[in-house]
Amino acid sequence: MASIWLFILVFTAIACGWLLGRFASGSSPLPGGAGKAYRDYFRGLNYLLNDRPDEAIETFLVTLEVSKETLETHIALGNLMRRKGDVERAIRIHHNLLARPQLPPLQLQRASLELARDYISAGLFDRAEQLLLDLVQGSEELRAISLRHLIEIYQAERDWTKAIETATRLMPRRNFFLSAPEPDPELDSAIAHFHCELAQAALEKNVFDGARAHLQQALIRDPKCTRASLLQGLLEYRAGDFQAGIDALQRIPQQNPALLPEALDTLRACYDSLGKRELMAPFLRQCLTQYPSTRLALAIAEELGHRDGPEAANQFLTEQMRARPTLRGLQHLIALQHDKVSSTEILQTLMQKLVLSKPAYQCVRCGFSGRQLHWQCPSCKHWNTVQPIVGSEGD
């Protein structure tokens, strides 16, 4: 019902504005010309009141002629259709505007931009790309927004090379006579992730030099790119340079300490390969004091159990859970109680189900949550916004 009233409001505002503009300018005599217009608009309004928005919009489109004065109205109506999910009708509305060569060039370019947005919503990326490329070449006013939509297309198509090239064209240009332009951290972060995508693809093919070059570029763009450090640690481990892998992973506490637990498996493998497993626990303890984390505490407990036996791991984890109890930590603590299996088996199973039912990560921008770490939020499409959930039900 709320959407119907929204249509009524928009429709009425458009109708009143158009009628006032038309008859105030004297383009049509009030008695004859206004009569049919009024009848058409009230017929459309009647459709809306009877929950028939499709017929209402069709009536409005037939009634309202395309001109430079009414272009904004047509664009607004097309955008309303796109938000409503009726992409086909949005395409028809905006495409109809391009068939009016008498419109000023900037208005035609705006119609092209809206049509490109319609095509993106419909998944017709090739058509949208061509329109946007033309706008980049022919419209200085719409160049930046067109480039951003091109990046959106290349991300959807996973064409990371084109995404990097296009995003680089958006970067502020340096001028020798002026001060350095303001950086764009969000764009830098996105470009860093595009390089990481290419590095990951190269790493899967064991093309270490290519992957390493992309990771270097990622860290130049965004020195705090945790993903680049994670991938570099894995790369160096597979390449056999275990100390370089450790060095890369030990950058993470300065980049984003919340994501250090994502590096634990590779870090442990590097220490093991060097025969220096005993150095891992002290490093993790130092990190734990700066950033309390259940997953770090569990990793330390594992190292203590490996070195000193299960009793040392049990004691350490008990102290941690007294200070900062979490479901994940309690689940592992119960699992360490080997001498009380019969009395804790049901509780352990229950705790495991509780842990598995809770999301582990959440987007700080839109609130999307899930069990898996996404470098790009599946909901709002922003990079670097998904973080581990902290608290008693998180990490």
Secondary structure as GFF3:
##gff-version 3
##sequence-region A 1 395
A	DSSP	alpha_helix	2	24	.	.	.	ID=ss1
A	DSSP	alpha_helix	30	49	.	.	.	ID=ss2
A	DSSP	alpha_helix	53	63	.	.	.	ID=ss3
A	DSSP	alpha_helix	71	84	.	.	.	ID=ss4
A	DSSP	alpha_helix	87	98	.	.	.	ID=ss5
A	DSSP	alpha_helix	105	122	.	.	.	ID=ss6
A	DSSP	alpha_helix	125	138	.	.	.	ID=ss7
A	DSSP	alpha_helix	143	157	.	.	.	ID=ss8
A	DSSP	alpha_helix	160	170	.	.	.	ID=ss9
A	DSSP	alpha_helix	185	204	.	.	.	ID=ss10
A	DSSP	alpha_helix	208	221	.	.	.	ID=ss11
A	DSSP	alpha_helix	226	239	.	.	.	ID=ss12
A	DSSP	alpha_helix	242	249	.	.	.	ID=ss13
A	DSSP	alpha_helix	252	255	.	.	.	ID=ss14
A	DSSP	three_ten_helix	257	263	.	.	.	ID=ss15
A	DSSP	alpha_helix	264	274	.	.	.	ID=ss16
A	DSSP	three_ten_helix	277	279	.	.	.	ID=ss17
A	DSSP	alpha_helix	280	290	.	.	.	ID=ss18
A	DSSP	alpha_helix	294	308	.	.	.	ID=ss19
A	DSSP	alpha_helix	310	323	.	.	.	ID=ss20
A	DSSP	alpha_helix	327	335	.	.	.	ID=ss21
A	DSSP	three_ten_helix	338	340	.	.	.	ID=ss22
A	DSSP	alpha_helix	341	357	.	.	.	ID=ss23
A	DSSP	beta_strand	361	363	.	.	.	ID=ss24
A	DSSP	beta_strand	369	370	.	.	.	ID=ss25
A	DSSP	beta_strand	386	388	.	.	.	ID=ss26
###
